[in-house]
Amino acid sequence: MGLQLFSIHDAMTDDAVASLGAIAKMGYRDVEIFGFDGDRGTFYDRPAAEFRTLLDDHGLTASSGHFGFASYLYRPADEMTAFVDQCIRGARTLGLSYIAWPWMAPEQRTAATFEFLPDLLNSIGARVRAAGLGFAYHNHGFEFEPINGRVPFDGIAKKTDPGLVELELDMYWLIRSSDLTPRQMVDRYPGRVTLWHVKDMDKKTEDYTELGRGSIDYPNLLPDPDRSGLKFCYVEQGGNFASSSLESAATNARYYKKHLQRFL
């Protein structure tokens, strides 16, 4: 059972040691990293090797990480390349299997950007793959909002090389922002949807909520993991906590173990 650490980013900022201990007690055994500083080579303000030790001490592995590529989107190519190499070094230190592109700022989501983005993703993917790691693109909702009659996600998925760029499917955002179901997405790109994010949607506001308390019926919506090519699945809740981020992580862990783990 994996957890995207953005789900508890406030707790990680306050006390990373206690937070990792808490999620380990909840039953999480794997995490997806958030919070890398390339120039300093740190995760959550700790040198990568030190953070790896913290994970090891709590019986946790880190299989994937979200890295801030979008900050280099319009900068010279050599700066992006240098950042990719920083990410690779950090990922290797932690023992990651995947590096993921997680996000773009609102002002970056233009037709011009989506025109050159697939080639950039292929370039990053080739460099990451050459280092022995996988590279994946993580969706939000904006990729499904048409621009000039075109859906950006289609361009990303169809114009990138499946051997270089895999897909991290955020099922909440897919369901909220498109007409597709997770199974339909996997049917379009079988074997390529190697990473999953599961989080629930408030029935009234459509904001995040704890698993089992919202409108997404995951036991009846999850794709076939073999057809998907699934390698890792992460629980995520980016906000709107019933009480605190750690308590929501515990609620999500209980639901996952009871209702979802048998499918994966």
N, C-alpha and C positions, 0 to 999 in steps of 0.2 A: 504494500500500500504506500503510495507516494504522495507527497505534499509539495505544491509550489510555495516556496517560502515567502513570496509576495503576500500570501494570505495572512502572514503574521509579521509583516514588515515592521510594525510599530514595536512589537515585543522583541523582535530581533535587534532593533536599534537600541532598545533599553537594556537588554541583557541577553546576548546571544547564547551564552552558556546555559542559563536557566531555561530559555525557550527551546533549545534543542533537547534538553533533558525532558521537558514537558511533553513534546510531541513524540519522543521515543516511548514514553510511558503510555501514550494513547494508542500505540500500536503501529505508528508510521515507521517504516524501515528504510525508506528512500526519499530523497528530496530533489526538487528542481531549484537551482540556485537563482537568486536575484541579488543585485547589489555589488557588481564588479567594478572596480576602479582600475582601468587599464594602465594608467601612468604609474600608479603605486603598486600594482599587482596585488591588490587586496580584495577580499570579500568581507563585507560588513566591517570595514576598517581593520581587518586583521590580515597579515600576510597569508598568501594562499596555503603555504605549508602548515601554518598554525591553524588555519580554519579546517584543513583536512584532518589534523589531529583531533580537533573538537568533534568532528563528525565520527571519527573512529572511536573516540572515547564513549560516545553514546550509542554505538552500534548502528550508525546510520551510513548509508551510501548516498552519493550524489551522482545521478545518472545523466542529468541534462542541466543546462543553464540558459537563462535569458541574458543577452548581452546587448549593450546600447549602440548598435550599429547605426541607428538613425541619426545620431549626433554627428556622424561623418558623411552623411548622405550627399551633401553639396561641397564637401571639402576635397582637396586634391587627392587623386587616386592613391598616391604613395602614403598618405595619412591613413586612409582606410585600410590599406594593406598592412601598415604597421599595427593598427588596432586589431585587425584579424589575428596577427601573429601574437599579440598580447593575450588575446582571448584563448588561443590555442595553448599557450604556455600555462595560463591559469587553469584551463580545463584539464590538461594533462596532470597537473599537480593534484587536482581534486579527484582524478580518476573518472571524469565524465565520459560518457559515450556519445553525447550529442551537444552541439552548440545551436542555439535557436535565435532567430531574428524575431523579436517580440512585438514591435510597436513602431508607429510613425506618428509624429505630432500632427495636429489638425492642419497646420499651414503647409505641411509637406504632402498632403493627400491630393495632388493635382494630376490632371491628365498627363502632363509632361513627366512627372515623376513615375507614374505607372508605366509610361512608355519605355523608360530606360531601366526600371527596376529589375525585370527578369534577367537581363544580361549581367547586372551587378550581382544578383543572387547566384547566378551560375558561377561567376568568378569567385565569389566567397566560398561557395560550396566546393569548387574544385580545390581551393587551397586547404580548406578544412578536411576534405576527403583525403587529400595527399598526406595529411598529418595523421591519418588513421581514425578520424572521428566522423560522425554523421552531422549533417547540417539540415535544419528544418525551418520552415516559415510558419509562424504562429498567427492565426487570424484573430481579428476583432470583428466588429460589425461594419466598419467603414468600407471594407473591401467588397461588400455586397451592395453598396449604394451606387447605382449607375452614374457614370460620368460620360456625357455625350453619347448616351445610349449603350454604353459598354459597362459590363460588370468587372471591376478591377481584379477580383479574385480569379476570374476565368483566365485573364491574361497572365497572372502570376503562375497559375498552375499549368497552363497549356504551353507557355513560352519558356518555362524552365525545364532543365534536363532532370528527369526523375532519378537518374543515377547520381545527381549532385545535390538536388534540393528535394527533401522530403517535406511532409506536411504535418504540422502539429495542430490537430483539430480542437478548437475550443467550442464545445458543443452548445454551451449557453449562447454564445454570440451567433453561431450558425442558426440556431432555432429562433433567436430574437430578431435577426436581421435579414433572413432569407426565407425562401419558400421550400428550402431543402431540409430533409431529415438527415441525421447522421448516417443512416444506412444508405441513403441516396448518394451522399458525398463519397462514401466508401465505394459504392458501385461505380462512380465516375472515375475514381482513382484507386483501384484495388492494389493492395500491396504497398501503397505509398503513404498511407495515413498512419505513420508509425508511432506517433505520440498523441495522447488524448488529454484534454482537460475536462473535468466534470465539475459543474457547479449548478446550483438551482436558481430559479427565477421567481421572484415574488409574484403572486397571483394578481395583485392589483397594480403595483408600481412598475413591474418588470425589472426592478433592481435585483442585485444579488440577494440571496438568502441561503439559509442552511439547507443541506440536502434533506429531502423528505418533507420540507415545509413549503415548497413552491409548486410550480405547475409542470415541471419536467419529469415525466414518468420514466426514469432511466431504465428500470428493469425491462420495460417494453420498447425502449428506443435504442439501446446499445447495439452497434453493429457487431457483426461476427469478427472477433479479434484476429482470427487467422486470415480472413479475406482482407482485413484492414492492413495486415502486416504489423500489427501492434507490437511495440517493444516495451513502452512504458506508459503508465497511466497516472495522472496526478489529480488529486483533489485540489480545488482552488476556490477561494472566496475573497474577492478583492475589497470588500467593505460591507456596509449595512449589517453589522454584526448585532445579534440579539442582545449581547452583553459585552463581550470582549472578543478579540481575534482568537485568543487561545481557547476560550470556551466554545466558540464556533468551530474551531478545528477539531475539538473533542466530539462535538455533536456530529460533524461530518464523518469523522472516523467511525463512530458507532453505526451510522447509516450505511456507510460503505461496506463494513465488515458483515453486516446483517443482510444487505440487499444486493450488493454489486460484486463482492469479491468472488462469488461462485461463477460469475460469467467470465472472469479474466484469468 
